[in-house]
Amino acid sequence: MTVKAPDSGPCTADLAPTTSVIEVPKALDVTQGVTVTIIDGSYGATVALPPRTGTGN
C-alpha cells in the first residue's frame, strides 16, 4: 500500500488539540470576567472567560 500526501490543503495527520499557557498580567483582576481575543495570522477567536473562583494557580 502506498500513501500519498494531498497536493493541496492542510495535512490533518498532525492535527491534534494543544494547550498554551499565557502569563496573566499582575494588574488583571481575575475575580472579574475577562474577554480574550486570540489572533493567529488570518484566524481569530474571542472567548469570554468567567471570574476565577477559589484559590490556586
C-alpha positions as CSV (number, residue, x, y, z in Angstrom):
1,M,0.0,0.0,0.0
2,T,1.3,3.5,-0.9
3,V,0.2,6.6,1.0
4,K,0.4,9.9,-0.9
5,A,0.1,13.3,0.7
6,P,-2.6,15.6,-0.8
7,D,-1.4,18.1,-3.4
8,S,-3.1,20.9,-1.6
9,G,-4.8,21.7,1.7
10,P,-3.8,21.0,5.3
11,C,-2.0,17.9,6.4
12,T,-4.5,16.6,9.0
13,A,-2.3,13.8,10.1
14,D,-0.7,16.1,12.7
15,L,-4.0,17.7,13.7
16,A,-4.4,17.4,17.5
17,P,-5.5,19.6,20.4
18,T,-2.8,21.7,22.1
19,T,-2.6,23.8,25.2
20,S,-0.9,27.2,25.6
21,V,-0.1,28.8,28.9
22,I,-0.1,32.6,29.0
23,E,1.1,34.6,32.0
24,V,-1.7,36.8,33.3
25,P,-0.6,40.4,33.8
26,K,-0.4,41.2,37.6
27,A,-2.8,44.2,37.2
28,L,-5.6,42.0,35.8
29,D,-8.4,41.4,38.4
30,V,-9.1,37.6,37.9
31,T,-12.1,37.9,40.2
32,Q,-13.9,39.7,37.3
33,G,-14.8,38.3,33.9
34,V,-12.3,38.9,31.1
35,T,-12.6,38.8,27.3
36,V,-9.6,37.3,25.5
37,T,-9.0,37.6,21.7
38,I,-6.6,35.2,20.1
39,I,-5.2,36.2,16.7
40,D,-3.0,33.9,14.6
41,G,-2.4,35.1,11.1
42,S,-5.8,35.3,9.4
43,Y,-7.6,33.3,12.1
44,G,-9.1,35.0,15.2
45,A,-11.3,33.9,18.1
46,T,-12.8,35.8,21.0
47,V,-13.6,34.0,24.3
48,A,-15.4,35.4,27.4
49,L,-13.9,33.9,30.5
50,P,-15.8,33.8,33.8
51,P,-14.4,35.2,37.0
52,R,-11.9,32.9,38.8
53,T,-13.4,31.2,41.8
54,G,-11.4,29.8,44.7
55,T,-7.6,29.8,45.1
56,G,-4.8,28.1,43.3
57,N,-2.6,28.7,40.3
